[in-house]
Amino acid sequence: MENDGRDRRIFLKHVATGGAVALTTAVPQAALAQATPPAEAAAPTAASAPAYTYFTPDEAAFIEAVVDHMIPADALTPKGCDLGVNVYIDRALASGWGKGERLYRQGPWKAGTANQGYQLPLTPAEVYRAAIPAANAQCVKQYGKTFEKLDAQQREAFLLALQDGKVALDGGPSARTFFGMLYQNVMEGMFADPMYGGNKDKAGWKLVGFGGVLAVHQRNVVTYLGKKFPIQPLGIADMS
């Protein structure tokens, strides 16, 4: 992903058309037990700069490596962690969304089709908790080390295999299910309003030329008709 601008964001190339995989695959019931948070998760050390709300240190290391690989630093934007994408995902998993507060949780749990939406017994937070150690176990099996210790080529190969469903996440969700959720969350962290933890300094918006909060755009259409629009995005916090 370091060759040129075209390769830089291979995982971001479907932003406009929606590249996330539908989350419809059934999960082994064993994952329910594995997804239960540990009784006492070790607190992040002072060196692991953001203070995570949901991630354990091992989970944080995996996510930081993923977002920095998918969004590497270059002349256009900082790397994913410097944009706060890891913080966005952590906050999302600790939120009502991550807890599945608006999901139907009564079953039965059968494999669904793409147009049937989310069909898992696990909450999104439980998907991550079950999938990350399973993904790291596969990395150890294949490369002899966990994901965050892989080099760029190995990370690329593993993520592409995850995307294609060629990795078995033993005791967890399917590889496609996990990658689809992970990819979607990285996209959200890159382009969501900065108040949610990602898109620091509105770098994602500046990258694509988005002006931010839509309330200001009605007058901009008239003011800048036929003119170059100066990108000075406004977030929700800027309007309060």
N, C-alpha and C positions, 0 to 999 in steps of 0.2 A: 504494500500500500504506500510505499515511499517512492515509487517510480516516477510518477508525474501527477498532474492535477486530475487526470481521468481516473487513476487508480486510487486516489486519495480517500475517497469515501465510497468504496464499493458497497458498503452496507447501508449507505444513505441514499443511493441512487434512485430508490423507489419512493422517496418522500412524497412527491406530488401525486402519485397514483396509488399509494398505500401498499407497502410491501409486507406488512405483517401477515403471518399465517393464521388462519381461523383456529380458535382454541376449542376443538371439538372432540379430542381423543380421550377415551376413558383412561383412568389412572388405576394402577393396582391398589387394592385396599391397604396393602402394607405401607403405602406412602402416607396414609393418614397418621399412623403412629410415628413415622420418621419425621413428619412435618411439625410435630409438637415442639414448641420452643423449649430449649433446655431450661432446667430449673433456675440456674444462675449462669447467664452468659457473661463471659469475661468482658470487662470494660475495655474500650479501645485505649491504647497507650497514648501519651501526649504527642508522640511523634506522628500518629496516624490522624492527622489534622481534623477532618470534620468529626464532630461528636454524633455518632449514629444513633438513631432512635430504635431501629429494628435489627440491622445487620450485626451479626457476631463478627469478630475480627477476621475469621477465615472467609466468611461470606463477603465482607467488605473488600478483602484482597482480591477475590475473584471478580467482583463487580468493577472495581477500579481498573483492573487489567482489561476487562472487556470494553469499558467505555473509552479508555485511552487508545485501545486498538481500533475501535470503530471510528473514533473521532481523533485522529492524530493532530498534533500541533503543526501548523505551517503558517504561511503568510496571511491566510484568510481568517483563521480562528485559533485560539488556544486549544489544548487537548481537552478531552471530555471531562476529566476531573477538575480542571481549572475552570471549566464552564459550570461546574456544579451538577453535572448529569447524575453522578453517583448519589449526591445528596437528594436530588429530586426523586430517584427511585426509592431510596430509603424512606423518605417521608411518605411517598405514595403507599408503600407496603405497610407502614404504621398507621395509615389513615383508614377511614371507613371502607374505602375501595379495597385496600389490601386485606381487610378483615372480612370482605364479602358481605357487607351489611345490606347490600341491595341485590344480592344473588339469591336465587331459589336454591335451597339447600336440602330439600326433602327426598331427592331421588325419584325414581330409580336411576342408577348411573349406568347408562348404556352408551356405546359409541354413537356419536351423532354425525350429522353431515354439516358441511360448511355453513349452510344457511340456517342452521338451528342454534347458532351462537354457542355460548359457553356451556359445556356439558361435563363438568368435573366436580367430584366431591370435595376437592380442595379449594380453599380460598386462594387468591393470588399470592398472598404472603406465604401460605403453605406450599404453593408450587415452587417458589424460590427456595424455601428451606429444604425441601426434598430434592430438588434438582441440582443445586450447587454442589453438595458433597458427592452426588452421583457423577456429575460432570468431572469433578476433580479426580474421582477414582478412575474414570476412564482415561484421563490425561496421564495419571501415574502408570496405568496399565500399558498405555501406548508409548509414552515418552519418558517415563521414569520420574516425573515431577508434576506438581500441580499446575493449574492453568497460569497463575500469575508468574511462574518461573519459566514459562516457555518463551522461546524467541519469537520474533514477529511472524516468521514463516509457519512455525508450528501453531501459533494462535490462529492464523488465517485458515490453515487446513482444518483445525478442529472446529472452528465456528462454521465453516462451510459444510462440514459433515453434519454438524448439529442442525443446520438449516435444512439440509436434505434428508434428515431423518436417518442418517447412517450411523448414529451413535446410540447405544443402548444405555439409558439412564436407569440402572437397576434399582427397583424399589421406588421409582419416581415417575413423573409424567413422561409422555413421549418426548423425544428430542424436538420434534416439530412444534409441539405445544409449548415447550419451554422457550425455544428460540423465538417463536411468534410473539410471546408475551414480552420477552427481553427486548427484542427489536423494537416493538411498539413503545415500550417505556423509554428506551434510549432516544427515540424520535421525539417523544413528549418532552424529555428533559432538555433536548437541544433547542426546541422551538416554543415551549410553553411560556407563559408569563413568568418573569423572573421571581415573582413573589412566592412561587412554589419551590424555589431552591435551585433550579437549573437556569440555562440561558443567561449566565452572568454577564452583566454589562450589555445585555441584549445582543450579544454577538451573533446568535443564530438568526435573529430578525435582520440584523445588518447584512448578514451573508446573503440572504435571499431578497433583500430590499423591501421588507415588510415594515410598515409604519407603526405597528402596535395596536393599542386600543382603538377599536373601530369608531368610537364616538367622534373622533377628531377628523375622520376621513371625508365626511360630507363636504366640509368647506375646502378641504385640500383638493378635491376633484375640480372645483371651480378655480381655485387660486393657481393651481399648477397645471391646468389644462394646456397641453402643448409645450410644457416646460419640464426640465429635469427636476425630479422630486428630491429634495435634500433629505437623506435618511437620518432622522433624529427620532427614533421610535419612542413611544410613550407606553409605559406599563400601567397596570392597575394602581400601583402605589404612587405613581406620578400624578394620578388624577384625584387623589384623596387630599 
